[in-house]
Amino acid sequence: MAAATASPKVDCLFHDATWTCTFIVADEATKKCMIIDSAMDFDPASGRTGNEHNDKVCALVAEKGYDVAYIAETHVHADHLTGANYLKEKFPAAKTIIGSRVVEVQKLFKGVFNIGDEDLKADGSAFDMLLEDEQVLPLGSINVRVMHTPGHTPACVSYVVGDALFCGDTVFLPDFGSARCDFPSGDAKALYTSVTTKLFSLPDETRVFVGHDYAPGGRPIAWESTIGDEKAKNKHLHTGVTEAEFVDMRTTRDSTLAAPKLILPSLQVNLRNGKLPTPESNGVSYLKIPLNKL
């Protein structure tokens, strides 16, 4: 039987270009692992893609002798392109997984980019499994608990793997705070609820692994804290911050932020679970730039 409070082995491969944390999470007893929030290399100036980062993931999996069970997304990212499709080719037995509300995001942005049904069905079928809130998956002898944690996007999920939480873009390390909520269908009030009633209900000793780190103040890159530290020290969401205070802070701050550099290519690829748009008659895939839409 899977153990809910076991302690998985966690490795992080940091994608420097997008400040993204890709996690390889393993049950060392059975060598089963999951890959969370992979990243494809992408140069927006030349339009060239690459998989140097994902090849490092594959090398680590091979070095450790792991068997990849899941290739997981916490949400449809707007700041980097997922490497899920490439990793699925490398590990065909693995299941690609994401929260079930991804369908809402697909429907929204399918319209923004005017993507035809032949290229994207807004039904989640680009992914192997759509996950519901509180669904439990086995990872060898460890349980993976799915928590629906909307706010940054409506489809965000966090994964509780034994004593470790992988929270994507909800909270970051305490000195950076929280994720923005100004994307279409983002909701600061929902993020407050997700963090304070769901994430903060976990034991204080729960290890917290964040989706990004931006090295505020020039400190070294890091990606791990605890629920106790987040409750005590998170600059945006520490215990005592009211919903009204957080929503006001988050809304004001978000109004000053520029759109992520890779938002347009990221969304078009990530809606498709890492697949590029269907090549045109010349064999080339193209990304669109919708004018005055975002």
N, C-alpha and C positions, 0 to 999 in steps of 0.2 A: 504493500500500500504506500502511496506517495506521502511524504512527510511535509507538513505545512511549514514547520519551523526549522528545517534544515538550512545549512549555510552554503549556498552555491559558490563556486569559484568564479570570480569576475575579472575579466581582462578588458581594458579599454584601448582602442586604437583611435587616436585623435586626428581628425581631418582638419589640418591647419587652415586650408583655404576657406573653410566655412565655419570654423570654430565648433565643429560637430563631434560629439562623443558617440562612437560606435562601440557597442558592448558585445562581448562574447561571454555568455553566461552558461555555466556547465555544472551538471551533477557529476562530480568526479567519480562517484561509485560506479556509475553506468556509462560514463563518457558521453551521455546525451547532452547536447547544447542547443542554445538558441542564439541567433544574431539579432540584435536590436538596433534599428536606425542606422543602416548602412549608408554610404555616400559614394556617388559616382563623381569622378573628376570631370570638370567642365570649364572650358575657357570661353567666356561669352564674347570675347573679341573675335576669335577665329571660328567659333562654333564647334570646336573639337571636344569630343568626349574621351574619357580614358578610365582605366580601372586599376591604376597603381594602388590606390587605397584598398580596393576590394581584394586585390591579389595578396595584400598583406594579411587581410582577414583569412583568406584561404590558406595561406602559409601557416598562420597560427593554429588554425583548426587541424591541419595536417600534422604539425609539430606535436600537438597535444594528443593526437589520436582520437579526436572527437567525432561524434556522429551528429550531424546537424538535423534537428527535429523541426525547428521553426525559423523562418526568416520574418522578423516582426517589425511592424511600423507602429509608432505611437500615434501618428496622425499623418495627414497629407502635408508634407513640409513645404514651406514657401521660401526657404533660404538655402536649400541644397537639393540636388537630384539624388534620388535613392538608387542604390546599387542592387535592389532586390531582384530584378530580372536577370542580371548577370550572375548573381549568387545562386539563383534557382537553376540556371544552366549548369553550374558547377556542382550543385547538390540537389539533383532532381527529386529525391525522395522527401526533401524538406517541404513543409507547408508554409506558404506565404500567408501571413495573418495581419489583420487590422480590425479596428472597431467597426461594428455594423453601421454606424451612422456615417461612414464614408460615402454611402449612397447619396446623402444630402449634399455633401461637398461635390461629388461628381455631377449631380444635376445642376448645381449652381454654376460651376465653372465650365461645364459642357456648353452652356449658353453663352458665357462670356467669350469663349474661344470659338464658338460656332462649330463645334466638332460633330461630325455626322455619326449616325448609329453604326455605320460600317467600321468606324475607327474606335469608338468608345461607347459601350453600353453602360448607362448610369445605373447599374444594378449590382455593383460590387463583384461582378464575375471576373474581373482582372486579378482578383485575389483568390487563393484557395479556400480560405476560411474567413467568415465575418463573425466577429466575437461580440457576445452580449455582456452587459454589466454583470459582474459576479460569476461569470463562467469560469470554470476551472479546467486547466489542461495539465496532463502529466508531462513532466520532463524527467525521464528516468524515475528516480525515487523521490523527486521533489515536485510539489505542486506549483503551478503558475496560476495565480488568481488575476483575473481581468477586472480592472476598475474603470468605469466610465468617468472621465475627469474633464468635462468640457469647460470652455472658457477661452483659451487661445484659439481653438476652433471647436465647432460643435461635435466633432468626431474623435476628439482626443481620448486616448486610453492610457492608463498606467498599468504596469505589470508588477505584481508582487510575487517574487520567486523566493520561497523560503523566507529568510530574514532580510531580503534585499528588495528595495523598491526602485523601479525604473520609471521615472515620472515624466520623461519627455520634456515638453515645454509647458510646465505648470509653475513650479518653483525652480529656481536655480540655486547656486550656493548662496549662503546667507548674505554675503557682501554684494551680491548682484540683484537679488530679490526675486522678481517674477517675470513671467512671459507677457508680451504685449497682447492686447485683446481687440485691436482695431481692424483686423482682417474681416472681410464679409462674413457675417454670422458669428463673429467673436463676441464675447460677453463678459465684461469684468465682474459682474455680479455672479455669474455662473462659475468663474474661476475661483472667486472667494469661497463659494460654497464647496467646490470640489476640493480645495486645499483644506479648509477648516473642518469640514464634516467628514471627509473621506481620508485624505492623506494623514491628517493630524489625529485620526482615530487609531492609527497603527501604533505599536509599542514605541516608546521613545528611543530604544536601542536599534530600531530598524535602520539598516544602512540605506542611504538615499543616493542614487546615481542619477545625475542630471543630464539633460539632452545637449546642452551647450555650456561652454565656459568662455568668457571674454577677458579674463585676466585683469579685472579692475585694479587700478592703481599700479599696474605693472607687476603684480605678484605672479608666481609661477602658475601655469595652467593646472587646474585641479577639477575633479568631477565627483567627489564623494563627501557627503556629510551624514548626519543622522536626523531622524524625525525630531529628537530632542533639541538638537542644535537649530534646526529650522524654526521650531516653535519659540525658542528663546531668542534667536539672533537674526532671523530673516528680516532684512531692512524694510520690506514691504508687507510682510504677512506674519510677523511675530505675534505671539499671544497678546491680546489686548487691543490690536488694531480692529476697529469696527468695519462692518461692511461698507458703510457710507464713506468712511475715511479712505478705504482701499479703492473703491470705485472712483472717488474724486481724484485721488492720486494717479491711478492708472489711466483714467480718461485724459487728464491734463498732460501726463507724460507722453501718452501715445500720440497726442495731437502734434507733438514736436518731432516725431520720428519719421525719417524718410522710409520709403518702401524698400524692402530687402533687395539687394543688388540682383539676385537671381530669381525673383518671384515669378516672372513670366515663364522662363524655361522650366523652373522647378515644378510649378503647378501642372504644366502640360505633360511632363514626364511622370510625375508622381501620381496623377489621376489614373494613369495606365499601369501603375505598379512597376515603374522603371523601364517600360518599353518606350521606344521612340515612336513618334507618329508614323503611320503607314507610309512607306516610301512612295513618291510620285512616279510618273512614267519613266523618269530618268534614273530611277533607283535611289534617289536622294530623299532623306527625311527633312522636313522643314518645321520650324517652330514659328508661331504667329506672334505678332505684336498688336494687341487690340488697343486702338488709340482712344484715349480719354474715357477708359472704362474703370480703371482701378485707382 
